Structures are given as structure tokens and as C-alpha cells.
Amino acid sequence: MAPRASWKGYLKLSLVSCPVRLYPASSSSERITFNQLHKDTHNRINMKPVDPELGLVERSDLVKGYEYEDKQYVIIDETDLESVRIESNHTMNIEAFVDEDEVDQIYLDAPYYMAPDGAMAEETFAVLREAMRKSGKVAIARLVLSSRERVVTIGARENGMFVCTLRNPNEVRGTAEYFNTIPKGEPDPEMLELAEKLIEQKVTHFDPKNYEDRYEAALMQMIREKLKGHNPIIAAAPERGNVINLMDALKASLGQAKPPAKSKSKADAPAKTSVDKAALAAAVEASKPAKTATKKKA
């Protein structure tokens, strides 16, 4: 059965348009979720609306309210919402093209796949897709999803197109309150060089299959054990390693030095950085050059 489109309409560039369909590119349906049950009956709990004065109330008695001041609300009814509802013309009108790296990742929101809607649209769709691919640009457009106007980016992806809704600028927090107190200045040159070498050793190609959600996997294993009637398996916390300074940690990670012996007195120790012993040992082993087999001379 073909997947169900979440939006159908037209992709339009100037006077060129073609019918298209949008499909969600991600899903959270496979995530483990829990229901709230009563501890004795194990019945699922129903969440019902409660008024602090009236107690339990009917949902038909609920209205929408916007809190403009603390505990002060203006009531919004359906007539009010109708007056500001954006007329959806089912058209994704391309307004501009930009370099992909100009769109800050912090604005990227929900991903979608876009495909032509029917065989008659395939040729026009392919022309627009390849034109964007060769230009190295992404399109900026608007469309209405769930009665809300969203700004989106559109780019070529394999045989189709990739659409991503963008967050509104007022939804994105500035960095000042988080970064302003971080001291400026260059770090120690030697430590910086060691850190750069450590990064070089770990450069690879990203494959999401190599980074499964270990908590989700452990959670599922625990659930399976519970279903078998076994006690849940509790994963042991990693052993706390020796406390060593940053320079020694960098050198040891590169295989250039052994970690120092455990200090006898915390009072005599200089400023330290905590490093996991097992992880450090693994890093040292991983950084050692692989041994090659040599033939014995006759």
C-alpha cells in the first residue's frame, strides 16, 4: 500500500508548476512509549479536564484563551480564528533561491519528502529538480500545513526532492545569555595541537546505523526480560577512572604517553579533568598502529 501524503498541491516556479505530494520523512512511531496505569488495577488512566472551582467539567464547556498577563486571559472563539485563517491555495510558490549553507541548522524543523503527483507531473518535476541540483541552491517557499503558514526549503534529493519546514525566528533563542560568560582567548598551543591530532585520528564517514540509541535498545531488552518473567537486567555504571590532567589525557589518547599513577592526595593535586579509565585505555589501544605480519627470512 502506498504511503499516505500529508499534503497535496502544486510546486510553482514563476509560470511553471506541477502537482506534487509531501510525505513525512521521519517517524517516532517506533519509539518506546509508556501509558499511565493505576498501580493496583493496571487500568489505563483517562485525563479529564478539571476546573479548580467547579471540579470535573465537560470538554464541550472548554474555550480557548490567550494569557496576555499573569492569570489574565482574552477569550478566542472560532469566529476570531476564522477571521485570521490563511486561505490555502494548495500552492508551494518558490520565492527565492539561496546557498544551502546560508540556512542556519538551528532553523531546520520537520523534514518531508516530495514526489510528483502522477505521471503527467514527472517531466516538469524532473526539470525543476535537476535545475536546483546543478545550481547548488535550495528554494525558499511557503505553504499552509494544518492551517498554519510555514516557510520551507526545497532541494534535490536522489530522484525526488527534500522539503524542510523552518522555525520562525522568534522561536529561536539567541546565544548571548549562554555564551557571553565563556572566557575568550586562545587555548594552550600544545594542547590545541594534540586535540587537533586526536580529531584527525577519529575522522570517518557518518553512517547513522553506527549510532543506534543504546538506551532504547536496553529499554527494549529490559521489557523483553520482564515479559519472560525475569528480573530486569540493570546495566552497571562505568567504573570511575583516575583523575589526570588535560595535557596527559590528550597525550595518552594519542598513544604518546601513559596516564600517570593515581595520586595519593587530592590536596596536592593540581587542577584536574576527570577521564574514564576504561575509555582512556581503549583510546590508547585504538591509536596504536596495526601490526603487520612479516615473513621470516630463509
PABAZA-43256 format. One record per residue: x, y, z of N, C-alpha, C in turn. Coordinates in steps of 0.02 Angstrom, whole numbers, padded with zeros to 5 digits, always signed. Layout:
N
XYZXYZXYZ
...
//
This chain:
298
+00042-00060+00000+00000+00000+00000+00044+00062+00000
+00029+00109-00045+00070+00170-00050+00061+00213+00012
+00115+00246+00034+00109+00290+00092+00061+00347+00080
+00030+00370+00133-00020+00423+00128+00015+00491+00130
-00002+00534+00082+00028+00600+00079-00002+00644+00134
+00040+00686+00165+00016+00732+00216-00004+00799+00186
+00015+00811+00123-00004+00873+00088-00002+00860+00013
-00052+00887-00022-00053+00882-00095-00067+00952-00123
-00030+00969-00176-00040+01035-00207+00005+01043-00266
+00026+01105-00278+00067+01121-00336+00132+01154-00315
+00186+01133-00346+00250+01167-00340+00255+01215-00398
+00267+01279-00383+00265+01329-00436+00328+01372-00435
+00358+01379-00494+00415+01424-00504+00398+01468-00563
+00383+01532-00548+00362+01580-00599+00299+01552-00633
+00303+01539-00700+00244+01514-00735+00243+01438-00741
+00295+01406-00713+00300+01333-00717+00273+01302-00652
+00230+01253-00659+00203+01220-00599+00190+01147-00614
+00190+01106-00562+00172+01035-00569+00143+01010-00504
+00096+00964-00508+00065+00937-00447+00115+00892-00409
+00116+00900-00343+00163+00863-00301+00129+00838-00238
+00163+00792-00204+00139+00767-00140+00195+00770-00089
+00178+00784-00027+00226+00784+00028+00213+00725+00073
+00269+00693+00095+00265+00637+00141+00313+00650+00199
+00292+00637+00261+00338+00645+00317+00400+00602+00307
+00459+00632+00317+00522+00595+00307+00547+00563+00371
+00513+00575+00426+00533+00544+00490+00471+00521+00527
+00482+00475+00573+00427+00447+00612+00451+00430+00682
+00410+00443+00731+00427+00425+00800+00386+00365+00824
+00352+00331+00777+00308+00276+00797+00346+00216+00826
+00411+00210+00810+00449+00154+00835+00479+00167+00905
+00473+00228+00929+00499+00242+00996+00457+00208+01049
+00490+00186+01102+00454+00155+01158+00419+00209+01197
+00354+00200+01208+00315+00247+01248+00280+00209+01304
+00260+00245+01355+00226+00214+01413+00158+00247+01423
+00112+00207+01448+00046+00233+01469+00044+00236+01545
+00004+00281+01570-00005+00286+01643-00061+00241+01664
-00046+00196+01712-00095+00148+01738-00102+00157+01813
-00159+00135+01841-00166+00134+01913-00124+00078+01942
-00090+00090+01997-00042+00041+02024-00075-00024+02046
-00140-00023+02063-00174-00084+02086-00213-00119+02030
-00254-00080+01993-00296-00111+01942-00261-00119+01875
-00208-00081+01864-00173-00079+01800-00218-00055+01743
-00272-00020+01761-00314+00011+01710-00281+00075+01686
-00289+00088+01622-00261+00149+01594-00299+00210+01619
-00262+00261+01638-00292+00321+01667-00315+00368+01612
-00376+00393+01620-00403+00443+01574-00391+00513+01602
-00364+00557+01562-00353+00626+01583-00416+00666+01569
-00448+00692+01621-00510+00730+01613-00499+00802+01638
-00532+00851+01605-00523+00921+01624-00555+00936+01692
-00517+00972+01733-00540+00990+01799-00533+01065+01809
-00588+01098+01832-00587+01168+01849-00574+01174+01924
-00528+01218+01946-00512+01224+02017-00573+01239+02061
-00624+01273+02032-00684+01289+02071-00741+01239+02061
-00751+01218+01998-00808+01175+01982-00793+01101+01985
-00729+01084+01986-00711+01013+01984-00712+00986+01913
-00735+00924+01905-00736+00892+01839-00785+00928+01793
-00762+00946+01732-00805+00981+01684-00806+00944+01618
-00855+00960+01576-00862+00930+01510-00816+00966+01461
-00788+00929+01414-00745+00960+01364-00784+01009+01320
-00849+00998+01312-00890+01043+01272-00895+01112+01304
-00878+01118+01368-00881+01182+01403-00815+01220+01400
-00765+01192+01366-00699+01224+01364-00695+01274+01306
-00661+01329+01319-00648+01379+01267-00573+01394+01265
-00551+01427+01213-00481+01444+01206-00468+01513+01237
-00411+01520+01269-00393+01584+01299-00319+01598+01291
-00303+01662+01279-00233+01683+01272-00215+01723+01334
-00161+01701+01369-00139+01735+01430-00095+01795+01412
-00123+01855+01414-00086+01915+01396-00049+01944+01456
-00072+01928+01518-00038+01945+01580-00047+01885+01627
-00012+01886+01683-00017+01830+01729-00089+01818+01752
-00117+01761+01733-00185+01740+01751-00238+01786+01722
-00220+01823+01670-00268+01866+01635-00274+01841+01563
-00336+01826+01542-00345+01793+01477-00394+01832+01434
-00382+01831+01369-00431+01854+01321-00459+01791+01286
-00525+01787+01282-00558+01728+01255-00559+01732+01179
-00539+01677+01147-00536+01672+01074-00586+01618+01052
-00633+01636+01010-00682+01587+00986-00668+01570+00913
-00708+01525+00885-00696+01502+00817-00705+01558+00765
-00749+01606+00779-00758+01662+00734-00694+01704+00729
-00661+01713+00787-00598+01750+00788-00546+01714+00746
-00542+01649+00754-00492+01610+00717-00507+01610+00642
-00571+01609+00625-00589+01611+00554-00567+01676+00521
-00568+01731+00560-00551+01796+00532-00477+01802+00514
-00435+01761+00545-00363+01765+00530-00338+01703+00494
-00384+01658+00476-00364+01597+00442-00336+01613+00373
-00278+01584+00358-00245+01595+00293-00279+01551+00241
-00298+01581+00187-00329+01543+00133-00278+01498+00100
-00288+01434+00103-00241+01387+00074-00258+01377+00000
-00212+01398-00043-00223+01388-00114-00188+01325-00140
-00161+01285-00094-00129+01222-00112-00072+01232-00162
-00038+01289-00155+00019+01303-00199+00081+01318-00158
+00135+01284-00174+00200+01297-00143+00239+01342-00191
+00233+01406-00180+00261+01454-00227+00334+01471-00208
+00381+01455-00252+00452+01468-00239+00465+01543-00245
+00490+01573-00190+00502+01645-00189+00575+01663-00202
+00622+01619-00185+00693+01636-00193+00734+01572-00191
+00799+01580-00208+00847+01525-00204+00908+01550-00165
+00934+01509-00121+00992+01527-00080+01041+01469-00078
+01103+01482-00058+01150+01428-00045+01127+01389+00016
+01134+01323+00013+01110+01281+00067+01142+01299+00134
+01207+01315+00133+01241+01330+00197+01222+01398+00225
+01182+01437+00189+01158+01501+00216+01101+01490+00265
+01068+01432+00262+01013+01418+00307+01042+01386+00370
+01043+01424+00424+01070+01400+00488+01032+01338+00510
+01069+01286+00530+01037+01223+00550+00988+01231+00608
+00997+01283+00648+00953+01292+00706+00881+01308+00684
+00872+01330+00622+00805+01346+00597+00770+01286+00567
+00807+01232+00553+00777+01173+00521+00730+01138+00569
+00671+01121+00545+00620+01091+00589+00600+01022+00566
+00543+01015+00532+00518+00949+00513+00536+00932+00440
+00562+00871+00428+00582+00851+00360+00525+00815+00323
+00522+00826+00257+00473+00793+00214+00507+00772+00149
+00479+00720+00118+00498+00702+00050+00443+00727+00003
+00464+00751-00055+00416+00775-00104+00424+00736-00169
+00367+00714-00196+00367+00674-00258+00314+00701-00305
+00320+00688-00370+00269+00711-00417+00203+00674-00405
+00148+00710-00416+00082+00680-00406+00055+00658-00474
+00074+00599-00495+00050+00571-00558+00102+00574-00612
+00094+00532-00662+00142+00525-00716+00148+00589-00758
+00095+00626-00765+00096+00687-00805+00141+00740-00774
+00154+00736-00709+00194+00786-00675+00269+00769-00674
+00286+00709-00694+00355+00685-00685+00406+00725-00724
+00391+00743-00786+00440+00778-00827+00455+00848-00798
+00403+00885-00782+00412+00952-00753+00448+00947-00686
+00429+00898-00647+00461+00888-00582+00536+00875-00591
+00554+00832-00638+00624+00815-00650+00664+00875-00674
+00634+00918-00715+00668+00978-00739+00684+01024-00680
+00635+01037-00637+00646+01080-00579+00697+01050-00531
+00693+00985-00521+00739+00951-00475+00811+00957-00500
+00823+00942-00564+00891+00943-00591+00918+01015-00596
+00874+01063-00609+00896+01132-00612+00922+01154-00544
+00887+01134-00491+00910+01151-00423+00974+01113-00405
+00978+01051-00426+01037+01011-00411+01099+01042-00443
+01093+01062-00507+01151+01090-00542+01169+01160-00518
+01119+01197-00494+01133+01264-00469+01166+01262-00400
+01158+01206-00365+01184+01201-00297+01145+01243-00247
+01084+01260-00264+01043+01303-00221+00984+01264-00193
+00955+01292-00140+00891+01267-00115+00840+01323-00123
+00778+01303-00134+00724+01352-00144+00694+01370-00076
+00670+01432-00071+00632+01455-00014+00561+01466-00037
+00513+01433-00002+00443+01438-00022+00399+01440+00040
+00335+01450+00029+00285+01449+00083+00230+01400+00065
+00203+01368+00117+00144+01327+00107+00104+01326+00172
+00042+01305+00167-00001+01303+00226-00007+01230+00248
+00014+01217+00310+00008+01150+00340-00032+01157+00405
-00085+01118+00410-00127+01119+00471-00149+01190+00488
-00171+01226+00437-00198+01294+00443-00146+01346+00464
-00082+01327+00463-00029+01374+00480+00017+01381+00421
+00037+01444+00406+00084+01455+00352+00154+01438+00376
+00190+01400+00336+00257+01381+00353+00305+01400+00296
+00363+01426+00314+00417+01438+00266+00457+01373+00261
+00476+01353+00200+00511+01290+00191+00570+01299+00144
+00617+01253+00149+00670+01247+00100+00655+01186+00057
+00675+01189-00007+00664+01134-00053+00730+01121-00090
+00751+01058-00091+00812+01041-00126+00807+00973-00159
+00851+00961-00207+00851+00896-00241+00879+00842-00195
+00849+00783-00197+00873+00726-00158+00857+00662-00196
+00910+00628-00220+00902+00568-00259+00855+00582-00318
+00802+00541-00327+00756+00552-00382+00700+00600-00365
+00698+00622-00302+00644+00666-00281+00670+00731-00254
+00633+00761-00209+00653+00823-00176+00644+00817-00101
+00682+00857-00066+00681+00857+00008+00655+00925+00030
+00603+00925+00071+00573+00986+00097+00582+00988+00172
+00600+01046+00199+00608+01052+00272+00574+01117+00294
+00528+01111+00341+00497+01171+00368+00548+01207+00412
+00541+01273+00415+00588+01313+00454+00553+01342+00515
+00590+01346+00570+00563+01378+00630+00558+01453+00619
+00509+01483+00651+00501+01555+00649+00559+01587+00688
+00586+01643+00665+00641+01675+00701+00628+01688+00775
+00565+01703+00793+00550+01716+00864+00548+01652+00906
+00554+01594+00874+00557+01531+00911+00629+01511+00928
+00677+01545+00897+00748+01527+00906+00780+01573+00957
+00809+01544+01009+00841+01584+01061+00909+01609+01038
+00927+01668+01060+00993+01695+01046+01046+01662+01089
+01109+01672+01072+01164+01638+01107+01192+01679+01165
+01175+01743+01168+01208+01788+01215+01205+01764+01287
+01146+01745+01311+01140+01726+01382+01175+01660+01398
+01194+01622+01348+01228+01558+01359+01303+01563+01348
+01324+01604+01301+01395+01606+01281+01434+01666+01306
+01399+01718+01328+01435+01780+01346+01483+01772+01404
+01469+01725+01449+01513+01717+01507+01571+01669+01495
+01573+01639+01436+01629+01594+01420+01690+01636+01404
+01746+01624+01439+01806+01665+01429+01831+01660+01357
+01854+01717+01330+01882+01717+01263+01958+01708+01268
+01990+01698+01213+02062+01689+01213+02083+01622+01185
+02144+01618+01159+02169+01557+01129+02191+01508+01183
+02176+01443+01175+02199+01393+01222+02274+01381+01214
+02301+01339+01258+02372+01323+01256+02388+01292+01187
+02438+01318+01150+02452+01294+01082+02468+01220+01079
+02506+01195+01128+02525+01124+01126+02464+01079+01137
+02421+01098+01185+02361+01058+01196+02314+01063+01136
+02311+01121+01105+02269+01129+01045+02293+01084+00989
+02359+01080+00979+02388+01037+00927+02372+00964+00941
+02377+00943+01004+02362+00874+01021+02288+00859+01009
+02245+00906+01027+02174+00896+01016+02158+00890+00942
+02191+00931+00901+02180+00928+00828+02202+00860+00800
+02258+00833+00826+02282+00768+00803+02233+00713+00824
+02205+00720+00884+02157+00671+00907+02095+00671+00863
+02073+00731+00841+02016+00736+00796+02032+00703+00729
+02093+00714+00703+02113+00685+00639+02110+00609+00642
+02129+00579+00700+02129+00506+00707+02058+00478+00704
+02009+00518+00721+01941+00493+00726+01896+00515+00668
+01926+00546+00617+01887+00568+00559+01863+00506+00521
+01799+00505+00503+01770+00449+00466+01711+00474+00427
+01674+00429+00394+01613+00447+00359+01554+00431+00404
+01506+00477+00407+01449+00468+00452+01400+00417+00424
+01385+00367+00464+01334+00317+00448+01288+00312+00509
+01225+00335+00504+01181+00334+00563+01170+00265+00592
+01181+00212+00551+01172+00144+00577+01223+00127+00631
+01278+00163+00631+01330+00151+00682+01315+00184+00748
+01261+00222+00751+01246+00261+00812+01175+00248+00835
+01160+00185+00849+01094+00167+00872+01082+00197+00942
+01019+00204+00960+01000+00229+01025+01010+00173+01076
+01066+00175+01113+01082+00120+01160+01032+00117+01217
+01006+00174+01238+00956+00174+01292+00892+00139+01268
+00871+00155+01206+00811+00124+01179+00819+00048+01173
+00880+00026+01151+00893-00046+01145+00893-00080+01213
+00924-00047+01263+00925-00076+01331+00855-00078+01360
+00815-00026+01345+00747-00024+01370+00706-00081+01341
+00713-00094+01277+00677-00148+01245+00699-00216+01273
+00764-00225+01285+00789-00287+01314+00760-00298+01383
+00756-00245+01423+00728-00250+01490+00654-00270+01486
+00617-00240+01438+00546-00257+01430+00537-00330+01411
+00580-00354+01366+00576-00425+01346+00589-00471+01404
+00637-00454+01446+00652-00495+01505+00593-00495+01553
+00562-00436+01561+00503-00432+01605+00446-00476+01579
+00437-00476+01512+00384-00516+01482+00396-00591+01492
+00461-00610+01497+00478-00680+01510+00472-00698+01583
+00458-00649+01625+00452-00661+01697+00518-00655+01733
+00569-00631+01698+00635-00623+01730+00640-00554+01762
+00687-00549+01809+00701-00484+01838+00737-00442+01786
+00724-00377+01786+00758-00334+01737+00833-00334+01747
+00869-00330+01691+00942-00327+01693+00963-00255+01700
+00999-00240+01753+01021-00172+01766+01092-00165+01739
+01101-00119+01693+01168-00107+01665+01211-00073+01718
+01271-00100+01728+01317-00071+01777+01345-00006+01753
+01351+00041+01799+01380+00106+01781+01454+00097+01767
+01482+00134+01720+01554+00127+01707+01596+00147+01767
+01652+00111+01776+01696+00123+01832+01728+00192+01825
+01730+00229+01881+01763+00293+01880+01838+00284+01874
+01867+00319+01826+01939+00311+01814+01981+00358+01856
+02046+00355+01845+02092+00400+01878+02079+00472+01856
+02097+00519+01898+02092+00589+01881+02160+00612+01857
+02163+00633+01794+02226+00654+01766+02218+00722+01733
+02273+00757+01722+02265+00824+01693+02254+00820+01618
+02230+00877+01590+02209+00878+01521+02265+00862+01473
+02325+00888+01484+02381+00875+01440+02397+00801+01436
+02400+00767+01495+02415+00695+01496+02358+00656+01463
+02296+00679+01472+02240+00644+01441+02244+00647+01366
+02263+00706+01339+02270+00713+01267+02326+00670+01240
+02384+00671+01274+02440+00631+01252+02425+00556+01255
+02392+00536+01310+02375+00465+01318+02326+00443+01264
+02278+00487+01248+02229+00470+01196+02262+00461+01128
+02318+00496+01117+02354+00489+01054+02406+00434+01057
+02412+00400+01115+02461+00348+01121+02531+00375+01131
+02538+00439+01150+02604+00469+01158+02631+00464+01229
+02587+00449+01276+02609+00445+01345+02562+00401+01384
+02587+00370+01438+02546+00330+01482+02513+00376+01533
+02452+00359+01555+02421+00400+01606+02460+00396+01671
+02466+00451+01708+02505+00449+01770+02472+00405+01823
+02512+00385+01872+02487+00344+01927+02437+00383+01967
+02392+00348+02000+02340+00379+02040+02371+00419+02096
+02350+00482+02103+02379+00525+02155+02357+00502+02224
+02403+00509+02272+02388+00486+02340+02347+00538+02378
+02357+00601+02362+02323+00653+02399+02288+00700+02352
+02224+00711+02362+02186+00756+02321+02208+00828+02333
+02232+00843+02394+02251+00911+02411+02312+00932+02372
+02358+00884+02357+02420+00901+02322+02411+00904+02247
+02353+00882+02223+02343+00876+02151+02326+00944+02121
+02352+00960+02061+02334+01022+02027+02264+01017+01997
+02242+01068+01962+02176+01067+01931+02172+01008+01883
+02118+00969+01888+02114+00905+01852+02053+00903+01807
+02054+00856+01761+01996+00840+01720+01982+00766+01728
+01920+00748+01743+01903+00678+01754+01900+00642+01687
+01936+00586+01682+01937+00546+01621+01922+00474+01638
+01878+00443+01602+01860+00374+01615+01918+00328+01598
+01940+00286+01647+01999+00243+01638+01990+00193+01582
+01932+00161+01581+01920+00110+01529+01919+00142+01460
+01887+00201+01455+01884+00235+01391+01954+00258+01369
+01993+00279+01418+02060+00303+01402+02104+00245+01377
+02099+00188+01410+02138+00130+01389+02118+00109+01319
+02053+00111+01306+02029+00092+01239+02055+00140+01186
+02057+00204+01204+02081+00255+01157+02155+00245+01141
+02193+00227+01194+02265+00214+01184+02276+00154+01138
+02237+00100+01150+02245+00040+01109+02224+00054+01037
+02170+00093+01029+02145+00108+00962+02194+00150+00923
+02232+00192+00958+02278+00237+00923+02344+00204+00904
+02358+00144+00931+02420+00110+00914+02418+00085+00842
+02473+00090+00805+02473+00066+00736+02462-00009+00733
+02426-00030+00682+02411-00102+00674+02475-00139+00657
+02483-00199+00687+02541-00240+00673+02533-00276+00607
+02584-00276+00567+02583-00311+00502+02626-00374+00506
+02601-00425+00476+02636-00489+00477+02697-00485+00430
+02755-00510+00454+02817-00510+00413+02840-00582+00402
+02865-00594+00342+02889-00661+00327+02959-00671+00354
+02973-00729+00380+03039-00745+00405+03088-00755+00346
+03146-00727+00355+03196-00736+00303+03224-00806+00305
+03238-00835+00247+03264-00903+00242+03335-00905+00268
//
